[in-house]
Amino acid sequence: MPQINISNLTFAYDGSYDNIFENVSFQLDTDWKLGFTGRNGRGKTTFLNLLLGKYEYRGTISALCGFEYFPYEVQNGSRSALEIIENICPGVKEWEITRELRLLETDEEILTRPFETLSYGERTKALLAALFLKENSFLLIDEPTNHLDMHGRQVVSGYLKSKKGFILVSHDRAFLDGCVDHILSINRADIEVQHGNFSSWLKNKELQDNFELAENEKLKKEIKRLEKSAREKADWSNKTEASKIGTGAYDRGYIGHKAAKMMKRSKVIEARQQTAIEEKSKLLKNIEASGSLKITQPDYHSNRFAALDGVSVFYGEKAACKNISFEIERGDRIALQGKNGSGKSSIIKLLCGEDLKYTGDFYKGSRLDISYVPQDASYLYGSLSEYIKTHRLDESLFKAILRKLDFSRVQFEKELSDYSGGQKKKVLIAKSLCDKSHLLLWDEPLNYIDVISRIQIEELLLEYKPTILFVEHDSVFCTKTATKQVVL
């Protein structure tokens, strides 16, 4: 079967002191359904761009196929969806497009509409249909789930399961498990390829991490034993020689001989100790230095934070949602769910205090402090120091949270506009965790965020039990963290 061969790949961006990839070698088969995972900023999208030939690099990338990248950039969205797809796939038959759309549970009537009028989910499915109509290409699919609701993710995962020959970048565990048969992971120290889905890869990683931690503990004990042995022998020799020298038992030549022998023995112990230290340094190479996050919410004077009874929100004459009823009480972790366009973000904006037109009864407690994480983080710019000053954050706490979310110290010096999408969302979440708020309102907080960080955030919510209402389409995250579900 055709293969993609990566040999001694080394790459760094201009002006960077650190290599993103260094002497990396592995092989991929072109009929694999390959899930691509790794923490934010590790180089997943960079690797896809290297396959596309966008950057110069050292080493070799050889393949007997071409590459196609998703998402496509759409020019002139006023054209119909059919014209957009035909432009991507010249010569494609309309029945072929219709067949793919049906597999994606999308009505073919979207083909006649201007592309810019489609929902984000419809756009994603239309472009995926175009992608899989390309022939003789290995497909590079970069985070297709960010604009898909939970049902849409299930549909696309099933669609991809019926295909082959692609790399899929995604941080949604259930989505990956539903459609991949191999995992390509960018780790702290290397890149590896494993057969299986994401869950099997994660289980293997946990086993390897536990093994490395156990071996590390053994080596730490060995180093301490050697250090203690060296000290005891040195103390014993010094006392013995001092007592004999004091009695005149040795001449100078014999003293010199004994000193040389002691030095030789000391060097043997030092060599064994150094070997143990070097072995220790080889361990823990791929253990993610995640650490646990912390949050402290101030007390609120009431157990009842907010309530909606028969609320409908309007934009002009159009209802964004109708007849919504639920309460937010102390300790609730509410997953606000529903299809795209069902009004989830409108409910969050109403709770945040935006001046929206609504009917029904809406109550929000007085002096209720809210911390809001929006969907969009693209507006972030300037330096991290300026961001900290603007929002009056505790700098030590804020940076400590980012460090635990896998920010290197080098990242603190970069402009926010240069951060990856996942790193920008981590900035917003770190700020929210620093805010002294009674209620957290998070609107799709996990978009672009890597799996290890998602697990950290899950553990935070389960341990500290903050009062939170969130919109999120990661089904695993919702199942693990939510105490209530409100479906619009």
C-alpha positions as CSV (number, residue, x, y, z in Angstrom):
1,M,0.0,0.0,0.0
2,P,1.2,3.6,-0.7
3,Q,3.1,5.2,2.2
4,I,4.1,8.7,3.3
5,N,7.6,8.6,4.6
6,I,8.9,11.2,7.1
7,S,12.7,11.0,7.6
8,N,14.8,13.2,9.9
9,L,12.3,16.1,9.7
10,T,13.6,19.2,11.5
11,F,11.7,22.5,11.4
12,A,11.7,25.9,13.3
13,Y,9.9,29.1,12.4
14,D,12.1,32.0,11.3
15,G,13.4,33.9,14.4
16,S,12.6,31.0,16.8
17,Y,15.4,29.5,18.9
18,D,13.4,26.2,19.4
19,N,12.7,23.5,16.8
20,I,9.1,22.4,16.6
21,F,10.3,19.1,15.1
22,E,13.8,17.7,15.4
23,N,15.0,14.6,13.5
24,V,11.5,13.1,13.4
25,S,11.0,9.9,11.4
26,F,7.9,7.8,10.9
27,Q,5.7,6.3,8.2
28,L,2.0,6.6,7.5
29,D,-0.2,4.4,5.2
30,T,-2.5,6.3,2.9
31,D,-5.5,4.1,3.6
32,W,-5.4,4.8,7.3
33,K,-8.1,6.8,9.2
34,L,-5.6,8.7,11.3
35,G,-6.5,10.7,14.4
36,F,-3.9,13.5,15.1
37,T,-3.6,14.6,18.7
38,G,-1.2,16.6,20.9
39,R,-1.3,19.6,23.2
40,N,-1.9,23.1,21.8
41,G,1.1,24.7,20.2
42,R,2.9,21.3,19.6
43,G,2.8,21.7,15.8
44,K,-0.2,19.8,14.5
45,T,-1.3,22.4,12.0
46,T,2.4,23.2,11.3
47,F,2.9,19.5,10.3
48,L,0.0,19.6,8.0
49,N,1.4,22.7,6.3
50,L,4.8,21.0,5.9
51,L,3.0,18.1,4.1
52,L,1.4,20.8,1.9
53,G,4.9,22.2,1.1
54,K,4.2,25.6,2.6
55,Y,7.5,25.9,4.6
56,E,11.1,25.0,4.0
57,Y,12.5,22.2,6.3
58,R,15.4,19.9,6.8
59,G,15.0,16.1,6.2
60,T,12.7,14.5,3.7
61,I,8.9,14.1,3.2
62,S,8.1,11.7,0.4
63,A,4.7,10.6,-0.8
64,L,3.1,9.1,-3.9
65,C,0.0,11.1,-3.5
66,G,-1.1,14.7,-3.3
67,F,-2.6,16.4,-0.2
68,E,-5.9,18.3,0.3
69,Y,-6.4,20.6,3.3
70,F,-9.7,21.2,5.1
71,P,-11.2,23.7,5.7
72,Y,-11.1,25.3,2.3
73,E,-10.9,29.1,2.1
74,V,-14.1,30.3,0.4
75,Q,-13.8,33.4,-1.8
76,N,-17.0,35.3,-2.7
77,G,-19.6,33.7,-0.4
78,S,-22.4,35.2,-2.4
79,R,-22.1,32.4,-4.9
80,S,-24.3,29.3,-4.5
81,A,-23.0,26.3,-2.5
82,L,-23.1,24.3,-5.7
83,E,-20.8,26.8,-7.5
84,I,-18.4,26.7,-4.5
85,I,-18.2,22.9,-4.6
86,E,-17.8,22.8,-8.3
87,N,-15.0,25.3,-8.1
88,I,-13.2,23.0,-5.6
89,C,-13.9,19.8,-7.7
90,P,-14.0,20.7,-11.4
91,G,-16.0,18.2,-13.4
92,V,-17.9,16.7,-10.4
93,K,-21.4,15.5,-11.1
94,E,-24.3,17.0,-9.2
95,W,-25.6,13.6,-8.2
96,E,-22.2,12.8,-6.6
97,I,-22.5,16.0,-4.5
98,T,-26.1,15.1,-3.6
99,R,-25.0,11.5,-2.5
100,E,-22.3,12.9,-0.2
101,L,-24.8,15.5,1.3
102,R,-27.3,12.7,2.0
103,L,-24.6,10.7,3.8
104,L,-24.0,13.9,5.9
105,E,-27.8,14.2,6.6
106,T,-27.9,17.5,4.8
107,D,-30.7,18.6,2.5
108,E,-29.6,19.1,-1.1
109,E,-31.6,22.4,-1.2
110,I,-28.6,24.1,0.3
111,L,-26.9,23.8,-3.1
112,T,-29.1,26.6,-4.5
113,R,-28.5,29.0,-1.6
114,P,-25.7,31.6,-1.4
115,F,-22.9,29.9,0.6
116,E,-22.7,32.8,3.1
117,T,-26.4,32.3,4.1
118,L,-25.7,28.7,5.3
119,S,-25.2,27.9,8.9
120,Y,-21.7,27.1,10.0
121,G,-22.7,23.5,10.4
122,E,-24.1,23.4,6.8
123,R,-20.9,25.1,5.5
124,T,-18.8,22.5,7.2
125,K,-20.7,19.6,5.7
126,A,-20.8,21.1,2.2
127,L,-17.0,21.6,2.2
128,L,-16.5,18.1,3.6
129,A,-18.6,16.7,0.7
130,A,-16.3,18.6,-1.7
131,L,-13.2,17.3,0.1
132,F,-14.2,13.6,-0.3
133,L,-15.0,14.1,-3.9
134,K,-11.3,14.8,-4.6
135,E,-9.5,11.8,-6.1
136,N,-6.0,10.5,-5.5
137,S,-5.4,12.7,-2.5
138,F,-4.6,12.1,1.1
139,L,-6.9,14.4,3.1
140,L,-5.7,16.7,5.9
141,I,-8.8,17.6,8.0
142,D,-8.1,20.3,10.6
143,E,-10.6,20.5,13.5
144,P,-13.9,20.1,11.6
145,T,-16.0,19.9,14.7
146,N,-15.8,23.5,16.0
147,H,-19.0,24.7,14.4
148,L,-20.9,21.4,14.8
149,D,-23.5,20.7,17.5
150,M,-23.5,17.3,19.3
151,H,-25.8,15.6,16.7
152,G,-23.7,17.1,13.9
153,R,-20.6,15.6,15.3
154,Q,-22.1,12.2,15.5
155,V,-23.2,12.5,11.9
156,V,-19.8,13.6,10.6
157,S,-18.0,11.0,12.7
158,G,-20.1,8.3,11.1
159,Y,-19.5,9.8,7.7
160,L,-15.7,9.7,8.2
161,K,-15.9,6.1,9.5
162,S,-17.1,5.1,6.1
163,K,-14.1,6.8,4.4
164,K,-10.3,6.2,4.5
165,G,-7.1,8.0,3.7
166,F,-7.0,11.0,6.0
167,I,-5.4,12.7,8.9
168,L,-8.0,14.2,11.3
169,V,-7.0,16.8,13.9
170,S,-9.6,16.9,16.7
171,H,-9.7,17.2,20.4
172,D,-13.2,15.6,20.8
173,R,-12.6,12.1,22.3
174,A,-16.0,10.6,21.3
175,F,-15.7,12.0,17.8
176,L,-12.2,10.5,17.3
177,D,-13.2,7.1,18.8
178,G,-16.1,6.9,16.3
179,C,-14.1,7.2,13.1
180,V,-10.3,6.6,13.4
181,D,-8.2,3.4,13.3
182,H,-4.8,4.9,14.1
183,I,-3.5,7.7,16.3
184,L,-0.6,10.0,15.5
185,S,0.4,11.9,18.6
186,I,2.9,14.7,19.1
187,N,4.3,14.1,22.6
188,R,6.6,16.2,24.8
189,A,9.7,14.4,23.5
190,D,8.7,12.5,20.3
191,I,6.1,11.6,17.8
192,E,4.5,8.2,17.8
193,V,2.0,6.2,15.7
194,Q,-0.3,3.6,17.3
195,H,-3.0,1.3,16.0
196,G,-6.4,1.9,17.6
197,N,-8.6,4.7,18.5
198,F,-8.1,7.6,20.9
199,S,-9.3,5.7,24.0
200,S,-6.9,2.9,23.4
201,W,-4.1,5.4,22.9
202,L,-4.9,7.2,26.1
203,K,-5.0,3.9,28.1
204,N,-1.6,3.0,26.7
205,K,-0.3,6.4,27.6
206,E,-1.5,6.1,31.1
207,L,0.1,2.7,31.5
208,Q,3.4,4.1,30.1
209,D,3.2,7.1,32.3
210,N,2.6,4.9,35.4
211,F,5.6,2.7,34.4
212,E,7.9,5.7,34.0
213,L,6.8,7.2,37.3
214,A,7.5,3.9,39.1
215,E,10.9,3.5,37.5
216,N,11.6,7.2,38.4
217,E,10.9,6.5,42.0
218,K,13.3,3.5,42.0
219,L,16.1,5.6,40.5
220,K,15.5,8.4,43.0
221,K,15.9,5.9,45.8
222,E,19.1,4.5,44.1
223,I,20.6,8.0,43.8
224,K,19.8,8.7,47.5
225,R,21.4,5.4,48.5
226,L,24.6,6.1,46.5
227,E,24.8,9.6,48.0
228,K,24.4,8.2,51.5
229,S,27.0,5.5,50.8
230,A,29.5,8.0,49.5
231,R,29.1,10.3,52.5
232,E,29.4,7.4,55.0
233,K,32.5,6.0,53.3
234,A,34.1,9.4,53.1
235,D,33.3,10.1,56.8
236,W,34.6,6.7,57.9
237,S,37.9,7.0,55.9
238,N,38.5,10.5,57.1
239,K,38.1,9.5,60.7
240,T,40.2,6.3,60.4
241,E,43.1,8.0,58.5
242,A,43.0,11.0,60.9
243,S,43.3,8.7,63.9
244,K,46.2,6.7,62.4
245,I,48.1,9.8,61.2
246,G,47.7,11.3,64.6
247,T,49.5,8.2,66.1
248,G,52.3,8.3,63.5
249,A,51.3,4.8,62.2
250,Y,51.7,5.8,58.5
251,D,54.6,7.3,56.6
252,R,53.9,9.9,54.0
253,G,54.2,7.5,51.1
254,Y,51.6,5.2,52.5
255,I,49.3,8.1,53.2
256,G,49.5,9.1,49.6
257,H,48.7,5.6,48.5
258,K,45.6,5.4,50.7
259,A,44.4,8.8,49.5
260,A,44.7,7.7,45.9
261,K,42.8,4.5,46.7
262,M,40.1,6.5,48.4
263,M,39.8,8.9,45.4
264,K,39.5,5.9,43.0
265,R,36.7,4.4,45.1
266,S,35.0,7.8,45.3
267,K,35.1,8.2,41.5
268,V,33.5,4.7,41.1
269,I,30.6,5.8,43.3
270,E,30.3,9.1,41.4
271,A,30.2,7.3,38.1
272,R,27.5,4.9,39.3
273,Q,25.6,7.9,40.6
274,Q,25.9,9.8,37.3
275,T,24.7,6.8,35.4
276,A,21.6,6.6,37.7
277,I,21.0,10.3,37.1
278,E,21.3,9.9,33.3
279,E,18.8,7.0,33.4
280,K,16.4,9.1,35.4
281,S,16.6,11.9,32.9
282,K,15.5,9.5,30.2
283,L,12.3,8.8,32.1
284,L,9.3,11.1,32.3
285,K,10.0,12.1,28.8
286,N,6.4,12.1,27.7
287,I,4.6,12.7,30.9
288,E,2.5,15.8,30.5
289,A,3.4,18.3,33.3
290,S,-0.3,19.1,33.7
291,G,-0.9,19.7,37.4
292,S,-4.2,20.3,39.0
293,L,-6.1,23.6,38.7
294,K,-7.8,25.5,41.5
295,I,-10.7,27.8,41.8
296,T,-12.3,29.7,44.7
297,Q,-15.8,31.2,44.4
298,P,-16.9,33.8,47.0
299,D,-20.0,33.1,49.0
300,Y,-23.3,34.4,47.6
301,H,-26.1,35.6,49.9
302,S,-28.6,33.3,48.4
303,N,-28.8,29.7,47.1
304,R,-30.8,30.9,44.1
305,F,-28.7,32.7,41.5
306,A,-31.1,33.0,38.5
307,A,-34.4,31.7,37.1
308,L,-36.1,31.7,33.8
309,D,-39.8,30.9,33.5
310,G,-41.3,30.7,30.0
311,V,-38.7,33.0,28.6
312,S,-38.4,33.7,24.9
313,V,-35.6,35.9,23.5
314,F,-36.1,38.0,20.3
315,Y,-33.9,39.7,17.8
316,G,-36.3,42.1,16.1
317,E,-39.4,40.0,15.4
318,K,-37.5,36.7,15.2
319,A,-37.4,34.5,18.2
320,A,-34.0,33.1,19.0
321,C,-35.6,30.7,21.6
322,K,-39.0,30.1,23.0
323,N,-40.5,29.2,26.3
324,I,-37.3,28.4,28.2
325,S,-37.6,27.5,32.0
326,F,-34.9,26.5,34.4
327,E,-33.2,27.7,37.6
328,I,-29.5,28.1,38.6
329,E,-28.8,27.3,42.2
330,R,-25.7,27.1,44.2
331,G,-23.4,24.2,43.1
332,D,-25.3,23.6,39.9
333,R,-23.2,22.6,36.9
334,I,-25.6,23.0,34.0
335,A,-24.9,21.9,30.4
336,L,-27.1,24.0,28.2
337,Q,-27.7,21.9,25.1
338,G,-29.5,22.1,21.8
339,K,-28.9,22.2,18.0
340,N,-27.0,25.1,16.5
341,G,-29.3,28.1,16.3
342,S,-31.5,27.0,19.2
343,G,-30.7,30.1,21.3
344,K,-28.1,28.8,23.7
345,S,-25.8,31.8,23.3
346,S,-28.8,34.2,23.6
347,I,-29.6,32.7,27.0
348,I,-26.0,33.2,28.2
349,K,-26.1,36.8,26.9
350,L,-29.3,37.5,28.8
351,L,-27.8,36.1,32.0
352,C,-24.7,38.3,31.4
353,G,-26.9,41.4,31.4
354,E,-27.1,42.3,27.7
355,D,-30.1,44.4,26.8
356,L,-32.1,41.8,24.8
357,K,-35.8,41.8,24.1
358,Y,-37.5,39.0,25.9
359,T,-40.9,37.8,27.2
360,G,-41.6,35.7,30.2
361,D,-40.3,36.0,33.7
362,F,-36.5,36.4,34.2
363,Y,-34.8,36.7,37.6
364,K,-31.1,37.3,38.4
365,G,-29.9,37.8,41.9
366,S,-28.7,41.2,43.0
367,R,-24.9,41.8,43.2
368,L,-24.3,38.5,41.4
369,D,-20.8,38.6,40.0
370,I,-20.4,36.7,36.7
371,S,-17.4,35.5,34.8
372,Y,-18.0,35.0,31.1
373,V,-16.0,33.1,28.5
374,P,-17.2,33.8,25.0
375,Q,-17.1,31.5,22.0
376,D,-14.8,33.8,20.0
377,A,-11.2,34.4,21.2
378,S,-9.9,35.9,17.9
379,Y,-10.2,39.5,19.3
380,L,-7.3,39.0,21.7
381,Y,-4.2,41.2,20.8
382,G,-1.4,43.0,22.6
383,S,1.0,41.5,25.1
384,L,0.1,39.2,28.0
385,S,1.3,41.8,30.5
386,E,-1.1,44.4,29.0
387,Y,-4.0,41.9,29.2
388,I,-3.2,41.2,32.9
389,K,-3.1,45.0,33.7
390,T,-6.3,45.7,31.8
391,H,-8.3,43.0,33.6
392,R,-6.5,43.6,37.0
393,L,-5.6,40.0,37.3
394,D,-3.3,38.4,39.9
395,E,-0.3,37.9,37.7
396,S,1.3,35.0,39.6
397,L,-2.0,33.1,39.8
398,F,-2.9,33.8,36.1
399,K,0.5,32.7,34.8
400,A,0.5,29.6,37.1
401,I,-2.8,28.5,35.6
402,L,-1.4,29.0,32.1
403,R,1.8,27.0,33.0
404,K,-0.4,24.1,34.2
405,L,-2.3,24.3,30.9
406,D,1.1,23.7,29.1
407,F,2.2,27.3,28.4
408,S,6.0,27.5,28.2
409,R,7.6,30.6,29.7
410,V,8.5,31.7,26.1
411,Q,4.8,32.0,25.3
412,F,4.5,34.7,27.9
413,E,6.7,37.0,25.8
414,K,4.6,36.5,22.6
415,E,1.8,38.7,21.3
416,L,-1.6,37.3,22.0
417,S,-2.4,37.6,18.3
418,D,0.3,35.0,17.6
419,Y,-1.2,32.4,19.9
420,S,-3.0,29.4,18.5
421,G,-6.8,29.2,18.8
422,G,-6.4,26.8,21.7
423,Q,-3.9,29.0,23.5
424,K,-6.3,32.0,23.2
425,K,-9.1,30.0,24.7
426,K,-6.8,29.0,27.6
427,V,-6.1,32.7,28.2
428,L,-9.9,33.3,28.5
429,I,-10.4,30.3,30.8
430,A,-7.4,31.3,33.0
431,K,-8.8,34.8,33.4
432,S,-12.2,33.3,34.3
433,L,-10.6,31.1,37.0
434,C,-8.9,34.2,38.4
435,D,-12.1,36.2,38.5
436,K,-13.8,36.5,41.9
437,S,-17.2,35.5,40.6
438,H,-20.2,33.7,42.0
439,L,-21.3,32.2,38.6
440,L,-19.3,31.0,35.6
441,L,-20.9,31.3,32.2
442,W,-18.8,29.5,29.5
443,D,-19.9,29.5,25.9
444,E,-18.2,26.6,24.1
445,P,-15.0,27.0,26.2
446,L,-13.3,23.9,24.8
447,N,-13.1,24.9,21.1
448,Y,-9.5,24.2,19.9
449,I,-8.4,23.1,23.4
450,D,-6.3,19.9,23.6
451,V,-7.6,16.8,25.3
452,I,-5.1,16.8,28.3
453,S,-6.3,20.4,29.1
454,R,-9.9,19.3,28.8
455,I,-9.3,16.5,31.3
456,Q,-7.7,19.1,33.7
457,I,-10.8,21.3,33.4
458,E,-13.1,18.3,34.0
459,E,-11.2,17.5,37.2
460,L,-11.3,21.1,38.3
461,L,-15.1,21.2,38.0
462,L,-15.5,17.9,39.7
463,E,-13.2,18.7,42.6
464,Y,-14.2,22.3,43.4
465,K,-17.9,22.1,42.3
466,P,-18.2,25.8,41.2
467,T,-21.6,27.1,40.1
468,I,-21.5,27.1,36.3
469,L,-23.6,27.1,33.2
470,F,-21.9,26.1,30.0
471,V,-22.5,25.4,26.4
472,E,-20.3,22.6,25.1
473,H,-20.6,19.9,22.3
474,D,-18.0,17.6,23.7
475,S,-20.3,14.8,24.9
476,V,-17.7,13.2,27.2
477,F,-17.1,16.5,28.9
478,C,-20.8,17.1,29.4
479,T,-21.5,13.6,30.7
480,K,-18.6,13.8,33.2
481,T,-19.1,17.3,34.6
482,A,-22.8,18.3,34.4
483,T,-25.2,17.9,37.3
484,K,-28.1,19.1,35.1
485,Q,-28.9,19.3,31.4
486,V,-31.1,21.9,29.9
487,V,-32.1,21.1,26.4
488,L,-33.4,23.8,24.1
